[in-house]
Amino acid sequence: MSIWASLHYAMSTIPPTNEILKMTIRQCSFIAVFAIAFSISTALAQTPAPGKIPKPQFQGDYFGEMARAFCTIQEVDVKGRALVVRREKDSQIVRVPIRDDTELRFRDSWGELSDYFPGQRIMLFVYVDENKNWTYPRAVQDEIQVSAAHGWYAAVTAIDLKNNTYATHREEKDKDGKVTKVIDKQYTCAPGAVLWKSAKPQALADLKIGDEVIEQQKEIDGQLRVIEILDRKGDAAVRAKQELAHHRAQDEHGLPAYVNDIEVISGSLLATVAWSGAERAASLKPGDLVTFTPTDGSAAFAAAIASSEHVDSRIRLHLAINARVAARLSIGQSLRLFLPGAGPQTPTGKSGVPANAFQTP
């Protein structure tokens, strides 16, 4: 076929101009309809359905990503609000900040940062960011608390008083009672290790085969050694004693809290009380007068309870304070809350609650 013949054949296969126009219009219409449908579906995916109001929810996938690490304390920095620990899994030394909402779990109760000590074995439960980098601990748990909370009581299977050692056996089972994990351990006790079977401390010689116990260990000369052994009754007695000590500490030092929001001219303060003090803060009623001391050492001030609400495990307080006090506070600032009748004398005057706070507008 000649070139001219081929060209003629090719031209003859092209639809008339009006047909091309019709095809183009149909194609454009299909594309337009598809684009509009895609835009609507995308918008619907990003916009909540009518009546659906966004609400913060427990994020189980994130909870599973949070770090859980057994560590040994190297330093307790009370002034700098931090712990320096060595992680068991990789022996890395890490400094972790302790924030106002960090749960300080001590002796199966609550404690202060100053209660922890170098060498103590603890569990850190740590918040992480998008890249799973550690941020700060949700909880610091001593070995007693984390073991009691998880029910890790193990039966004593052997005792060697001459060498200050004992062995334990524990089984983990699924919901059908099938054994899924067996944990056999041997422990060496430090000189003077204490056994708790009641509120009265006992010696290792009082430990018996079959006793179900948990431990608190401490690193001594590079080795973990048991310093306390507790059965369930002993743990209950230790916990009760620690709760009393914790309440005395709160009466003396205040409940940990922090500033959420301030409106200066009206003297409005929103402050949250951490979980460790939430139970006692929940007893506060509108009209109660309380005293706050900022942890930076600045002057104490009075506040009147306007309202309160539970926010997960914490208590958020709306308070009336003096505008002059509000002017020197900052969002995120750490505070200590003293319940009525505890702590320093409630300030008056320009650090007190103004009279108009109690006047109905």
HUWOVEN-V889272 format. One record per pair of residues at least 24 apart in sequence whose C-alpha atoms are under 10 Angstrom apart, sorted by the first residue. I is the first residue (numbers start at 1). J is the second residue. If there is no record, write none. Layout:
I	J
I	J
//
This chain:
62	127
62	128
62	129
62	130
62	132
63	126
63	127
63	128
65	126
65	127
65	128
65	129
65	130
65	132
66	125
66	126
66	127
66	128
66	129
66	132
66	133
66	134
66	137
66	138
67	124
67	125
67	126
67	127
67	128
67	132
67	133
67	134
67	135
67	137
67	138
68	123
68	124
68	125
68	126
68	127
68	137
68	139
69	122
69	123
69	124
69	125
69	126
70	121
70	122
70	123
70	124
70	125
70	141
70	142
70	143
71	119
71	120
71	121
71	122
71	123
71	124
71	142
71	143
72	117
72	118
72	119
72	120
72	121
72	122
72	123
72	217
72	218
72	219
72	224
73	116
73	117
73	118
73	119
73	120
73	121
73	122
73	218
73	219
74	117
74	118
74	119
74	120
74	121
74	219
75	116
75	117
75	118
75	119
75	120
76	113
76	114
76	115
76	116
76	117
76	118
77	113
77	114
78	112
78	113
78	114
78	115
78	116
79	113
79	114
81	113
81	114
82	113
82	136
83	113
83	116
83	117
83	118
83	140
84	118
85	118
85	119
85	120
85	121
85	122
85	124
86	119
86	121
87	121
87	122
87	123
87	124
88	121
94	134
95	136
96	124
96	126
96	134
96	135
96	136
96	137
97	135
97	136
97	137
98	136
98	137
98	138
98	139
98	140
99	136
99	137
99	138
99	139
99	256
99	258
99	334
100	138
100	256
100	257
100	258
100	272
100	273
100	274
100	275
100	276
100	332
100	333
100	334
100	335
101	136
101	137
101	138
101	139
101	256
101	257
101	258
101	272
101	273
101	274
101	275
101	276
101	314
102	126
102	136
102	137
102	138
102	139
102	140
102	274
102	275
102	276
103	137
103	138
103	139
103	140
103	141
103	274
103	275
103	276
104	137
104	138
104	139
104	140
104	141
104	142
104	275
104	276
105	139
105	140
105	141
105	142
105	143
105	144
105	145
105	146
105	276
106	140
106	141
106	142
106	143
106	144
106	145
106	146
106	239
106	242
106	243
106	246
107	141
107	142
107	143
107	144
107	145
107	146
107	148
107	216
107	235
107	236
107	238
107	239
107	240
107	241
107	242
107	243
108	141
108	142
108	143
108	144
108	145
108	146
108	147
108	148
108	149
108	235
108	236
108	238
108	239
108	240
108	242
108	243
109	141
109	142
109	144
109	145
109	236
109	238
109	239
109	240
109	241
109	242
109	243
109	244
109	245
109	246
109	276
110	141
110	145
110	239
110	242
110	243
110	244
110	245
110	246
110	247
110	275
110	276
110	277
111	140
111	141
111	242
111	243
111	245
111	246
111	247
111	249
111	250
111	276
112	246
112	249
112	250
112	253
112	256
112	276
113	140
116	140
116	141
116	142
117	218
118	218
118	219
118	220
119	217
119	218
119	219
119	220
119	221
119	222
119	223
119	224
119	225
120	216
120	217
120	218
120	219
120	220
120	224
120	225
120	227
121	216
121	217
121	218
121	219
121	224
121	225
121	226
122	146
122	216
122	217
122	218
123	147
142	215
142	216
142	217
143	214
143	215
143	216
143	217
143	218
144	214
144	215
144	216
144	217
144	228
144	229
144	230
144	235
144	238
144	239
145	214
145	215
145	216
145	235
145	239
146	214
147	213
147	214
147	215
147	216
148	213
148	214
148	215
148	230
148	231
148	232
148	235
148	236
151	213
151	214
151	232
152	183
152	212
152	213
152	214
152	215
153	211
153	212
153	213
153	214
153	215
153	230
153	231
153	232
154	183
154	184
154	185
154	210
154	211
154	212
154	213
154	214
154	215
154	231
155	184
155	208
155	209
155	210
155	211
155	212
155	213
155	214
155	231
156	184
156	185
156	186
156	207
156	208
156	209
156	210
156	211
156	212
156	213
157	184
157	185
157	186
157	208
157	209
157	210
157	211
157	212
158	186
158	207
158	208
158	209
158	210
159	186
159	187
159	204
159	205
159	207
159	208
159	209
160	188
160	204
160	205
161	189
161	204
161	205
161	207
163	188
163	189
164	188
164	189
164	190
164	191
164	192
164	193
164	204
164	205
164	225
164	226
165	189
165	190
165	204
165	225
165	226
166	204
166	207
166	208
166	209
167	209
168	209
168	210
168	211
168	212
168	213
168	214
169	210
169	212
170	212
187	215
187	217
187	224
187	225
187	226
188	217
188	223
188	224
188	225
188	226
188	227
189	215
189	217
189	218
189	224
189	225
189	226
189	227
189	228
189	229
190	217
190	218
190	219
190	220
190	224
190	225
190	226
190	227
190	228
191	225
191	226
191	227
192	226
192	227
192	228
193	217
193	225
193	226
193	227
193	228
193	229
194	226
194	227
194	228
194	229
194	230
195	227
195	228
195	229
195	230
195	231
195	234
196	228
196	229
196	230
196	231
196	232
196	233
196	234
196	235
196	236
196	237
196	238
197	229
197	230
197	231
197	232
197	233
197	234
197	235
197	236
197	237
197	238
198	230
198	231
198	232
198	233
198	234
198	235
198	236
198	237
198	238
199	233
199	234
199	235
199	236
199	237
199	238
199	239
199	240
199	241
200	234
200	237
200	238
201	228
201	229
201	230
201	234
201	238
202	228
202	229
203	228
203	229
204	228
204	229
207	231
246	276
246	277
247	276
247	277
247	280
248	342
250	276
250	277
250	280
250	336
250	337
250	338
250	339
250	342
250	343
251	337
251	338
251	339
251	340
251	341
251	342
251	343
251	344
252	338
252	342
252	343
252	344
253	293
253	295
253	336
253	337
253	338
253	342
253	343
253	344
254	291
254	292
254	293
254	335
254	336
254	337
254	338
254	339
254	342
254	343
254	344
255	280
255	281
255	292
255	335
255	336
255	337
255	338
255	339
256	292
256	295
256	334
256	335
256	336
256	337
256	338
257	292
257	293
257	294
257	295
257	314
257	315
257	316
257	317
257	332
257	333
257	334
257	335
257	336
257	337
258	294
258	295
258	316
258	330
258	331
258	332
258	333
258	334
258	335
258	336
258	337
259	294
259	316
259	317
259	329
259	330
259	331
259	332
259	333
259	334
259	335
260	316
260	317
260	318
260	330
260	331
260	332
260	333
261	318
261	326
261	329
261	330
261	331
261	332
261	333
262	318
262	319
262	321
262	323
262	326
262	327
262	329
262	330
262	331
263	320
263	321
263	323
263	326
263	327
264	321
264	322
264	323
264	324
264	325
264	326
264	327
264	328
264	329
265	322
265	323
265	324
265	326
265	327
266	320
266	321
266	322
266	323
266	326
266	357
267	303
267	319
267	320
267	321
267	322
267	323
267	324
267	325
267	326
267	327
267	353
267	354
267	357
268	303
268	306
268	318
268	319
268	320
268	321
268	322
268	323
268	326
268	357
269	303
269	304
269	305
269	306
269	317
269	318
269	319
269	320
269	321
269	322
269	323
269	325
269	326
269	329
269	331
270	306
270	307
270	308
270	316
270	317
270	318
270	319
270	320
270	331
271	308
271	315
271	316
271	317
271	318
271	319
271	331
271	332
271	333
271	334
271	335
271	337
272	308
272	309
272	310
272	311
272	314
272	315
272	316
272	317
272	318
272	332
272	334
272	335
272	337
273	310
273	311
273	313
273	314
273	315
273	316
273	317
273	335
273	336
273	337
274	311
274	313
274	314
274	315
274	316
275	311
275	312
275	313
275	314
275	315
276	313
276	314
277	313
277	314
277	315
277	337
278	310
278	311
278	313
278	314
278	315
278	316
279	313
279	314
279	315
280	315
280	339
281	308
281	314
281	315
281	316
281	317
281	337
281	338
281	339
282	308
282	309
282	310
282	314
282	315
282	316
282	317
283	308
283	339
284	308
284	317
284	339
284	340
286	317
286	318
286	319
287	319
287	320
287	357
287	358
288	319
288	339
288	340
289	319
289	320
289	338
289	339
289	340
289	341
289	346
289	352
289	353
290	319
290	337
290	338
290	339
290	340
290	341
290	342
290	343
290	345
290	346
290	347
290	353
291	336
291	337
291	338
291	339
291	340
291	341
291	342
291	343
291	344
291	345
291	346
291	347
291	352
292	335
292	336
292	337
292	338
292	339
292	343
292	344
292	346
292	347
293	334
293	335
293	336
293	337
293	338
293	343
293	344
294	329
294	333
294	334
294	335
294	336
294	337
295	333
295	334
295	335
295	336
296	333
296	334
296	335
297	335
298	328
298	329
299	325
299	347
299	351
300	325
300	335
300	336
300	337
300	344
300	345
300	346
300	347
300	351
300	352
301	325
301	326
301	344
301	345
301	346
301	347
301	348
301	349
301	350
301	351
301	352
301	353
302	337
302	338
302	345
302	346
302	347
302	348
302	349
302	350
302	351
302	352
302	353
302	354
303	337
303	346
303	347
303	351
303	352
303	353
303	354
303	357
304	352
304	353
304	354
304	357
304	358
306	357
306	358
319	353
319	357
320	352
320	353
320	354
320	356
320	357
320	358
321	350
321	351
321	352
321	353
321	354
321	357
322	348
322	349
322	350
322	351
322	352
322	353
322	354
322	355
322	357
323	350
323	351
323	352
323	353
323	354
324	350
324	351
324	352
325	350
325	351
325	352
325	353
326	351
//
